[in-house]
Amino acid sequence: MRAEVNRSPVFTIEANKVAANKSVADPESKSYTFDEVIDIIGFGRTTWHIFIASSIIMMAVLNETMGISIIIPAAHCDLHLTATDKGLLTGVSFAGIIVSSHFWGYIADTKGRRRTLIVSLVLTAICALVSGLSINYTMMVVMRFLVGVFISAPSATIFAYLGEFFKTSNRTVVITYASVAVGLSAVFTASTGWYVLSFTWAIGIPETVLVFKPWRLLFFVYTLPTMIGAIWLMVLPESPKFYLSRGRESEAFAILLRLYLENHPHATVDDFPVKHITPEAGQKDRSTAPKGYGGFWHVANSVWNQTVPLFQRPNVVNFTICCVVQFGLFVVSAGMGLWFPDIINRLTTSNVLDATVCEALDESMDADFEHELEYEVVIGDEACNDNINERVFIYAITLGGLYTVLYLAMSVLMRMLGRKCLVAFNLLCSGFSGIALQFVNDPYITMALFCSFLVFAGTSISILNGATVSFFPTNVRAMAVCLSLMMGRLGSVFGSNLVGLIMEENCTLTFNLFATGSIICAALTLILPS
């Protein structure tokens, strides 16, 4: 037995002692709430590892869903992409997220956050790498859809995983700071894209039709955070709160003791005062939930019971508004945002001087139309231009920097304005920026307004998520957030495809629709409770 103690972490054995002591029902032992245990554990080395790994995974989610917008302008000649093709390609990963989100939510709640994250991240990395080897447009669409299916799990589960290592009062702040990864992702994708796409080499793969170019390498680069996150999670613990919710108290104690000892290097097992944790309301019921796929009808009934109250009084009004506003936020920030590099590339390469954004885009699209009938494209063929102006990357890096700064600023402004007023203010700024940028012909002012159009909408998503949590009772809260985010991702697909369909025909109408939608959503936000 002594040899086993030396090989295994001491917390595993001690956790069994704790469970045994609990069965004796010692009246002298104090029962702690989960938040009190987190206070005792403190913020130390392992907590930092969890925070940084979670931030990297959030960055990976953005890389996989938004990084394609950097690649498309460089790949459109090789894959013979029309504007409609680009719209589908930029939005198809969000379609994958939409169709799989309920499935991954069930898996994360029954099999564990950490296991779900590791499996989904590995599968995401595989599909993303295969995307870089796509030989045609159809293969690319299929692989990007699968990337969306698998990245759906970390896109939501990572918030639960990270938040469950912190007490309730600190979760929103911690998640807000972790959301800075959104801005860092934009900086990473733009800066690495700038460097990799500056090369012009082309390597023919023997006995295949594949020509390996820099844009293909970019898929591999963008997948690095996904692989790093998966590997890092392998040495991190499962969420102790997940184990408690499943009635696996001894395993939860083992993790909590591990966190305590690793966060306090000079502490011993005897220093850990916790012998029992007070169960949360409803925890016993959750522990009896189906632990496998055999309880399908029980799960289906549970999902139905959680969904129906959202469409009944008093929840239906707030839930509907949250879904509509979330849809509008994603339409602008992600739907139009996916087109940001392509639009900037067209603006910076336009031959029209002192032009408004729509005048420059119309000229660029007319030039592209002259070459769309040319299907056969060879390396070096001047009929199709896949060069990207350097200013595209500069503006994209600037956009990422703005996201980073604004996410930090939102935590301060939230205390001054409140969540509801802050979201409404951001949406008004976004909407009026989208209208104003159509009437200026100075390129720098145009870029500033375009960035404001996207960033003010994008930074409001996490604020609305936090507000949504507080609007609904605990028994339907997770379902409310899940469905509102699903509506948001549907907005991403709708927005990106709408740009591809109507931007060529009527640029002014496109920007006015998006901007007006932001202003309408701002008005709807004011109806929500404070």
C-alpha positions as CSV (number, residue, x, y, z in Angstrom):
1,M,0.0,0.0,0.0
2,R,2.9,2.3,0.8
3,A,4.2,1.9,-2.8
4,E,0.9,2.9,-4.2
5,V,0.9,6.1,-2.1
6,N,4.2,7.0,-3.5
7,R,3.1,6.5,-7.1
8,S,-0.3,8.1,-6.9
9,P,-1.2,11.7,-5.9
10,V,-2.0,11.8,-2.2
11,F,-5.3,13.6,-2.8
12,T,-6.8,10.5,-4.5
13,I,-6.4,8.3,-1.4
14,E,-7.3,11.2,1.0
15,A,-10.5,11.8,-1.0
16,N,-11.6,8.2,-0.2
17,K,-10.9,8.9,3.5
18,V,-13.1,12.0,3.3
19,A,-15.9,10.0,1.7
20,A,-15.5,7.4,4.5
21,N,-15.6,10.0,7.3
22,K,-18.7,11.5,5.8
23,S,-20.5,8.1,6.1
24,V,-19.8,8.2,9.9
25,A,-21.7,11.5,10.0
26,D,-19.4,13.3,12.4
27,P,-21.5,16.1,13.8
28,E,-18.5,18.2,14.5
29,S,-17.4,18.5,10.9
30,K,-18.4,21.7,9.1
31,S,-20.2,21.6,5.8
32,Y,-18.9,24.2,3.3
33,T,-20.7,25.6,0.3
34,F,-18.8,25.3,-3.0
35,D,-18.0,29.0,-3.1
36,E,-16.5,28.7,0.4
37,V,-14.3,25.8,-0.8
38,I,-13.1,27.9,-3.8
39,D,-12.2,30.7,-1.4
40,I,-10.2,28.2,0.7
41,I,-8.4,26.9,-2.4
42,G,-7.6,30.4,-3.6
43,F,-6.1,31.5,-7.0
44,G,-2.8,29.8,-7.6
45,R,-0.6,28.0,-10.1
46,T,-3.2,25.4,-11.2
47,T,-5.9,28.0,-11.4
48,W,-3.7,30.1,-13.7
49,H,-3.1,27.1,-15.9
50,I,-6.9,26.5,-16.2
51,F,-7.5,30.2,-17.0
52,I,-4.7,30.4,-19.6
53,A,-5.7,27.0,-21.2
54,S,-9.3,28.2,-21.4
55,S,-8.3,31.4,-23.0
56,I,-6.3,29.5,-25.6
57,I,-9.3,27.4,-26.3
58,M,-11.5,30.5,-26.7
59,M,-8.9,31.7,-29.1
60,A,-9.0,28.4,-31.0
61,V,-12.8,28.7,-31.4
62,L,-12.4,32.2,-33.0
63,N,-9.5,31.0,-35.2
64,E,-11.5,28.1,-36.6
65,T,-14.7,30.1,-37.3
66,M,-13.3,33.5,-38.3
67,G,-9.8,32.7,-39.6
68,I,-11.4,31.4,-42.8
69,S,-12.1,35.1,-43.7
70,I,-8.3,35.7,-44.0
71,I,-7.8,32.6,-46.2
72,I,-10.7,33.0,-48.7
73,P,-9.3,36.1,-50.5
74,A,-6.0,34.1,-51.1
75,A,-7.7,30.9,-52.1
76,H,-10.5,32.2,-54.3
77,C,-8.5,31.7,-57.5
78,D,-7.5,28.1,-56.8
79,L,-11.0,27.1,-55.7
80,H,-12.8,29.3,-58.3
81,L,-14.9,31.0,-55.8
82,T,-17.8,33.4,-56.6
83,A,-19.2,35.9,-54.1
84,T,-22.0,33.4,-53.3
85,D,-19.4,30.6,-52.8
86,K,-17.5,32.8,-50.4
87,G,-20.6,33.6,-48.4
88,L,-21.4,29.9,-48.0
89,L,-17.8,29.0,-47.1
90,T,-17.6,31.7,-44.5
91,G,-20.9,30.7,-42.8
92,V,-20.9,26.9,-43.1
93,S,-18.9,26.4,-39.9
94,F,-21.6,28.2,-38.0
95,A,-24.2,25.9,-39.6
96,G,-22.2,23.0,-38.1
97,I,-22.3,24.7,-34.7
98,I,-26.0,25.2,-34.9
99,V,-26.9,21.6,-35.7
100,S,-24.7,20.0,-33.1
101,S,-24.9,22.4,-30.1
102,H,-27.7,20.4,-28.3
103,F,-25.8,17.1,-28.7
104,W,-22.6,18.5,-27.3
105,G,-24.5,20.1,-24.4
106,Y,-25.9,16.7,-23.5
107,I,-22.5,15.0,-23.8
108,A,-20.8,17.7,-21.6
109,D,-23.5,17.4,-18.9
110,T,-23.3,13.6,-18.8
111,K,-19.8,12.6,-19.7
112,G,-17.8,15.6,-18.3
113,R,-16.6,19.0,-19.5
114,R,-12.9,18.0,-19.8
115,R,-13.5,14.8,-21.8
116,T,-15.9,16.5,-24.1
117,L,-13.4,19.4,-24.7
118,I,-10.5,17.1,-25.4
119,V,-12.4,14.8,-27.9
120,S,-14.0,17.7,-29.7
121,L,-10.8,19.7,-30.0
122,V,-8.9,16.7,-31.4
123,L,-11.6,16.1,-34.0
124,T,-11.7,19.8,-34.8
125,A,-7.9,19.8,-35.4
126,I,-8.1,16.8,-37.7
127,C,-10.9,18.3,-39.9
128,A,-9.1,21.7,-39.9
129,L,-5.9,20.2,-41.2
130,V,-7.7,18.2,-43.9
131,S,-9.4,21.5,-44.9
132,G,-5.9,22.7,-45.9
133,L,-5.6,19.8,-48.3
134,S,-9.0,20.3,-50.0
135,I,-8.7,19.9,-53.8
136,N,-12.0,21.6,-54.6
137,Y,-14.8,23.9,-53.3
138,T,-17.1,21.0,-52.3
139,M,-14.5,19.3,-50.2
140,M,-13.7,22.6,-48.5
141,V,-17.3,23.2,-47.6
142,V,-17.8,19.7,-46.2
143,M,-14.6,19.9,-44.1
144,R,-15.5,23.4,-42.8
145,F,-19.0,22.1,-41.8
146,L,-17.4,19.3,-39.8
147,V,-15.1,21.8,-38.2
148,G,-18.2,23.7,-37.1
149,V,-19.8,20.5,-35.8
150,F,-16.8,19.7,-33.6
151,I,-15.8,23.3,-32.5
152,S,-19.4,23.7,-31.3
153,A,-18.5,21.8,-28.1
154,P,-15.6,24.0,-26.9
155,S,-17.4,27.2,-28.1
156,A,-19.9,26.7,-25.2
157,T,-18.5,24.1,-22.9
158,I,-15.3,26.1,-22.2
159,F,-17.4,28.8,-20.4
160,A,-18.9,26.2,-18.1
161,Y,-15.5,24.5,-17.5
162,L,-13.7,27.8,-16.7
163,G,-16.5,29.2,-14.6
164,E,-16.9,26.2,-12.4
165,F,-13.4,26.7,-10.9
166,F,-14.4,30.1,-9.6
167,K,-17.0,31.2,-7.1
168,T,-20.3,32.8,-8.4
169,S,-19.4,36.4,-7.6
170,N,-16.2,36.2,-9.7
171,R,-17.3,34.1,-12.7
172,T,-18.5,37.0,-14.9
173,V,-15.3,39.0,-14.3
174,V,-13.1,36.0,-15.0
175,I,-15.0,35.1,-18.2
176,T,-14.8,38.7,-19.3
177,Y,-11.1,38.8,-18.9
178,A,-10.8,35.4,-20.7
179,S,-12.8,36.9,-23.6
180,V,-9.9,39.1,-24.4
181,A,-8.8,36.0,-26.4
182,V,-11.3,37.2,-29.0
183,G,-9.2,40.2,-29.7
184,L,-6.0,38.2,-29.5
185,S,-7.4,35.8,-32.0
186,A,-8.0,38.6,-34.5
187,V,-4.4,39.8,-34.0
188,F,-3.0,36.3,-34.3
189,T,-4.9,35.4,-37.5
190,A,-4.1,38.7,-39.2
191,S,-0.4,38.8,-38.2
192,T,0.4,35.2,-39.1
193,G,-1.7,35.5,-42.3
194,W,0.3,38.6,-43.2
195,Y,3.5,36.7,-42.8
196,V,2.6,33.4,-44.4
197,L,0.7,34.9,-47.4
198,S,3.7,37.1,-48.2
199,F,5.3,34.0,-49.7
200,T,4.6,33.0,-53.3
201,W,5.9,29.5,-53.4
202,A,3.8,26.6,-54.8
203,I,4.7,23.0,-54.2
204,G,3.1,20.4,-56.4
205,I,2.2,17.1,-54.7
206,P,3.3,14.1,-56.8
207,E,0.5,12.0,-58.3
208,T,-2.2,14.4,-57.1
209,V,-3.9,17.5,-58.4
210,L,-3.0,19.3,-55.2
211,V,-0.7,22.3,-55.2
212,F,0.4,23.3,-51.7
213,K,0.4,27.1,-51.4
214,P,0.8,29.4,-48.4
215,W,-2.9,29.7,-47.9
216,R,-3.0,26.0,-47.3
217,L,-0.3,26.3,-44.7
218,L,-2.3,28.9,-42.9
219,F,-4.9,26.3,-42.0
220,F,-2.2,24.4,-40.1
221,V,-1.0,27.6,-38.4
222,Y,-4.5,28.6,-37.3
223,T,-5.1,25.1,-35.8
224,L,-2.1,25.4,-33.4
225,P,-4.2,26.8,-30.5
226,T,-6.7,24.0,-31.0
227,M,-4.0,21.4,-30.6
228,I,-2.3,23.2,-27.7
229,G,-5.6,23.5,-25.9
230,A,-6.3,19.8,-26.3
231,I,-2.9,18.7,-25.0
232,W,-3.0,21.2,-22.1
233,L,-6.4,19.9,-21.0
234,M,-4.9,16.4,-20.7
235,V,-3.0,17.4,-17.6
236,L,-5.7,19.6,-16.1
237,P,-8.5,18.3,-13.8
238,E,-12.2,17.8,-14.6
239,S,-14.6,20.4,-13.2
240,P,-15.3,19.4,-9.6
241,K,-18.7,21.0,-9.8
242,F,-19.5,18.5,-12.6
243,Y,-18.7,15.6,-10.3
244,L,-20.8,17.1,-7.5
245,S,-23.7,17.5,-9.9
246,R,-23.5,13.8,-10.8
247,G,-23.3,12.7,-7.1
248,R,-19.6,11.7,-7.4
249,E,-18.5,13.5,-4.3
250,S,-15.3,11.5,-3.6
251,E,-13.9,12.4,-7.1
252,A,-14.9,16.0,-6.6
253,F,-13.0,16.0,-3.2
254,A,-10.0,14.6,-4.9
255,I,-9.8,17.4,-7.4
256,L,-10.5,20.1,-4.8
257,L,-7.7,18.7,-2.6
258,R,-5.4,18.6,-5.6
259,L,-6.1,22.2,-6.4
260,Y,-5.6,23.2,-2.8
261,L,-2.2,21.5,-2.5
262,E,-1.0,22.8,-5.9
263,N,-2.1,26.3,-5.2
264,H,-0.4,26.2,-1.7
265,P,2.9,24.5,-2.2
266,H,3.8,24.4,1.5
267,A,0.4,23.0,2.6
268,T,-0.3,19.4,3.7
269,V,-3.3,17.2,3.3
270,D,-4.2,17.9,7.0
271,D,-4.3,21.7,6.3
272,F,-7.3,21.2,4.0
273,P,-10.3,21.8,6.3
274,V,-13.1,20.6,4.0
275,K,-14.7,17.3,5.0
276,H,-18.1,17.8,3.3
277,I,-19.7,20.2,0.8
278,T,-23.3,21.4,1.1
279,P,-25.2,20.1,-2.0
280,E,-26.7,22.8,-4.2
281,A,-30.4,22.9,-4.7
282,G,-31.5,20.2,-7.2
283,Q,-28.1,18.5,-7.1
284,K,-29.6,15.2,-5.9
285,D,-32.0,15.2,-8.9
286,R,-29.2,15.9,-11.3
287,S,-27.2,13.0,-9.9
288,T,-30.0,10.6,-10.9
289,A,-30.1,11.8,-14.5
290,P,-29.2,9.2,-17.1
291,K,-25.5,8.5,-17.2
292,G,-25.5,7.0,-20.7
293,Y,-27.5,6.9,-23.8
294,G,-30.0,4.3,-22.4
295,G,-32.1,7.0,-20.9
296,F,-33.0,8.7,-24.2
297,W,-36.7,9.3,-23.4
298,H,-35.8,10.6,-20.0
299,V,-33.3,13.1,-21.6
300,A,-35.9,14.0,-24.3
301,N,-38.5,14.7,-21.6
302,S,-36.0,16.8,-19.6
303,V,-35.1,18.9,-22.6
304,W,-38.8,19.4,-23.4
305,N,-39.6,20.4,-19.8
306,Q,-36.7,22.9,-19.8
307,T,-37.7,24.4,-23.2
308,V,-41.5,24.9,-22.8
309,P,-41.3,27.4,-19.9
310,L,-39.3,29.8,-22.0
311,F,-42.3,30.2,-24.3
312,Q,-44.7,30.8,-21.4
313,R,-45.3,33.8,-19.2
314,P,-43.3,35.4,-17.5
315,N,-40.3,34.3,-19.6
316,V,-41.5,34.5,-23.2
317,V,-41.0,38.3,-23.7
318,N,-37.5,38.4,-22.3
319,F,-36.5,35.2,-24.0
320,T,-37.8,36.4,-27.4
321,I,-36.0,39.7,-27.1
322,C,-32.7,38.0,-26.0
323,C,-32.9,35.7,-29.1
324,V,-33.7,38.6,-31.5
325,V,-30.9,40.8,-30.1
326,Q,-28.4,37.9,-30.1
327,F,-29.3,37.2,-33.7
328,G,-28.7,40.9,-34.6
329,L,-25.4,41.0,-32.7
330,F,-24.0,38.0,-34.6
331,V,-25.4,39.2,-37.9
332,V,-23.2,42.3,-37.7
333,S,-20.1,41.1,-35.8
334,A,-19.8,37.7,-37.3
335,G,-21.9,37.8,-40.5
336,M,-20.4,41.1,-41.8
337,G,-17.2,40.5,-39.8
338,L,-16.4,37.4,-41.9
339,W,-16.3,39.6,-44.9
340,F,-14.1,42.2,-43.3
341,P,-10.8,41.1,-44.9
342,D,-12.4,40.6,-48.3
343,I,-14.1,44.0,-48.3
344,I,-11.0,45.8,-47.0
345,N,-8.9,44.0,-49.8
346,R,-11.4,45.3,-52.4
347,L,-11.3,48.8,-51.0
348,T,-7.5,49.0,-50.8
349,T,-7.1,47.6,-54.4
350,S,-9.8,49.7,-56.0
351,N,-8.8,52.0,-58.9
352,V,-11.4,54.6,-57.9
353,L,-10.0,57.5,-56.0
354,D,-11.8,59.4,-53.3
355,A,-14.6,56.9,-53.5
356,T,-17.2,55.9,-50.8
357,V,-17.1,52.3,-49.7
358,C,-19.9,51.2,-52.0
359,E,-18.4,53.0,-55.0
360,A,-15.1,51.2,-54.5
361,L,-16.8,47.8,-53.9
362,D,-18.9,48.2,-57.1
363,E,-15.8,48.9,-59.2
364,S,-14.0,46.0,-57.7
365,M,-16.9,43.5,-58.2
366,D,-17.3,44.7,-61.8
367,A,-13.7,43.9,-62.4
368,D,-14.0,40.4,-60.9
369,F,-17.1,39.7,-62.9
370,E,-15.1,40.0,-66.1
371,H,-13.0,37.0,-65.1
372,E,-15.6,34.7,-63.5
373,L,-16.3,32.9,-66.8
374,E,-12.7,31.8,-66.8
375,Y,-12.8,28.4,-65.0
376,E,-9.3,27.2,-65.7
377,V,-6.9,29.0,-63.5
378,V,-3.2,28.1,-63.5
379,I,-0.4,29.3,-61.3
380,G,0.7,32.7,-62.3
381,D,-2.4,33.4,-64.4
382,E,-3.0,37.1,-64.3
383,A,-6.7,36.7,-65.1
384,C,-7.4,36.1,-61.5
385,N,-5.8,38.2,-58.8
386,D,-5.5,36.6,-55.4
387,N,-3.1,39.1,-53.9
388,I,-4.1,40.7,-50.6
389,N,-3.1,44.3,-49.9
390,E,-1.0,44.7,-46.8
391,R,-3.4,47.2,-45.4
392,V,-5.9,44.4,-45.0
393,F,-3.8,42.9,-42.3
394,I,-3.0,46.2,-40.7
395,Y,-6.7,47.0,-40.3
396,A,-7.5,43.4,-39.1
397,I,-4.8,43.7,-36.5
398,T,-6.2,47.1,-35.5
399,L,-9.7,45.5,-35.3
400,G,-8.3,42.8,-32.9
401,G,-6.6,45.5,-30.8
402,L,-9.9,47.4,-30.5
403,Y,-11.7,44.2,-29.4
404,T,-9.0,43.6,-26.7
405,V,-9.2,47.2,-25.4
406,L,-13.0,47.3,-25.5
407,Y,-13.5,44.0,-23.7
408,L,-11.4,45.4,-20.9
409,A,-13.2,48.7,-20.9
410,M,-16.7,47.0,-20.8
411,S,-16.0,45.7,-17.3
412,V,-15.6,49.3,-16.1
413,L,-18.4,50.8,-18.2
414,M,-20.8,48.1,-17.0
415,R,-20.7,49.4,-13.5
416,M,-21.5,52.9,-14.7
417,L,-24.2,52.2,-17.3
418,G,-25.5,48.8,-16.4
419,R,-25.7,45.9,-18.7
420,K,-28.9,46.8,-20.5
421,C,-27.9,50.4,-21.2
422,L,-24.4,49.4,-22.2
423,V,-25.7,46.9,-24.8
424,A,-28.2,49.5,-26.2
425,F,-25.4,52.2,-26.4
426,N,-23.1,49.8,-28.2
427,L,-25.7,48.8,-30.7
428,L,-26.6,52.5,-31.4
429,C,-22.9,53.2,-32.0
430,S,-22.7,50.2,-34.3
431,G,-25.8,51.1,-36.3
432,F,-24.8,54.8,-36.8
433,S,-21.3,53.8,-37.7
434,G,-22.7,51.5,-40.4
435,I,-24.8,54.3,-41.9
436,A,-22.1,56.9,-41.7
437,L,-19.4,54.9,-43.4
438,Q,-21.4,55.0,-46.6
439,F,-21.1,58.8,-46.9
440,V,-17.3,59.3,-46.3
441,N,-14.6,59.0,-48.9
442,D,-11.5,59.3,-46.7
443,P,-10.1,55.8,-46.4
444,Y,-9.0,56.2,-42.8
445,I,-12.3,57.5,-41.6
446,T,-14.0,54.7,-43.6
447,M,-11.9,52.1,-41.9
448,A,-12.5,53.6,-38.4
449,L,-16.2,53.6,-39.0
450,F,-16.2,50.0,-40.4
451,C,-14.2,48.8,-37.3
452,S,-16.6,50.6,-35.0
453,F,-19.5,49.0,-36.9
454,L,-18.2,45.5,-36.1
455,V,-16.5,45.9,-32.7
456,F,-19.4,47.7,-30.8
457,A,-21.7,44.8,-31.8
458,G,-19.1,42.1,-31.1
459,T,-18.2,43.2,-27.6
460,S,-21.9,43.2,-26.6
461,I,-22.3,39.5,-27.1
462,S,-20.6,38.5,-23.8
463,I,-22.5,41.3,-21.9
464,L,-25.9,40.0,-23.3
465,N,-24.9,36.4,-22.3
466,G,-24.3,37.6,-18.7
467,A,-27.6,39.4,-18.7
468,T,-29.5,36.4,-20.1
469,V,-28.3,34.3,-17.2
470,S,-29.9,36.7,-14.7
471,F,-33.2,37.0,-16.5
472,F,-34.3,33.4,-16.1
473,P,-34.8,30.9,-13.2
474,T,-32.2,28.3,-12.6
475,N,-34.3,25.4,-13.9
476,V,-34.4,27.0,-17.5
477,R,-31.3,29.2,-17.4
478,A,-28.9,26.9,-19.3
479,M,-31.5,26.2,-22.0
480,A,-32.2,30.0,-22.4
481,V,-28.5,30.7,-22.9
482,C,-28.1,27.7,-25.3
483,L,-31.0,28.7,-27.5
484,S,-30.2,32.4,-27.6
485,L,-26.6,31.5,-28.6
486,M,-28.0,29.2,-31.2
487,M,-30.0,32.1,-32.6
488,G,-26.8,34.1,-32.6
489,R,-25.0,31.5,-34.6
490,L,-27.9,31.3,-37.0
491,G,-27.5,35.1,-37.4
492,S,-23.8,34.5,-38.4
493,V,-24.9,32.1,-41.2
494,F,-27.7,34.4,-42.3
495,G,-25.5,37.5,-42.2
496,S,-22.5,36.1,-44.1
497,N,-24.7,34.6,-46.8
498,L,-26.8,37.7,-47.1
499,V,-23.7,39.8,-47.8
500,G,-22.6,37.3,-50.5
501,L,-26.1,37.4,-52.1
502,I,-26.9,41.1,-52.2
503,M,-23.6,43.0,-51.8
504,E,-22.9,42.7,-55.5
505,E,-26.4,43.8,-56.5
506,N,-26.9,46.6,-54.0
507,C,-24.1,47.6,-51.6
508,T,-26.0,50.5,-50.1
509,L,-29.0,48.3,-49.2
510,T,-26.7,45.8,-47.6
511,F,-25.1,48.2,-45.2
512,N,-28.4,50.0,-44.5
513,L,-30.1,46.7,-43.6
514,F,-27.3,45.7,-41.2
515,A,-27.1,49.1,-39.6
516,T,-30.9,49.5,-39.2
517,G,-31.0,46.0,-37.6
518,S,-28.5,47.2,-35.0
519,I,-30.6,50.2,-34.2
520,I,-33.8,48.2,-33.9
521,C,-32.0,45.7,-31.6
522,A,-30.9,48.7,-29.4
523,A,-34.5,49.7,-28.9
524,L,-35.5,46.1,-28.1
525,T,-32.7,45.9,-25.5
526,L,-34.3,48.8,-23.5
527,I,-37.4,46.7,-22.9
528,L,-35.4,44.1,-21.0
529,P,-35.3,44.4,-17.2
530,S,-32.2,46.1,-15.6
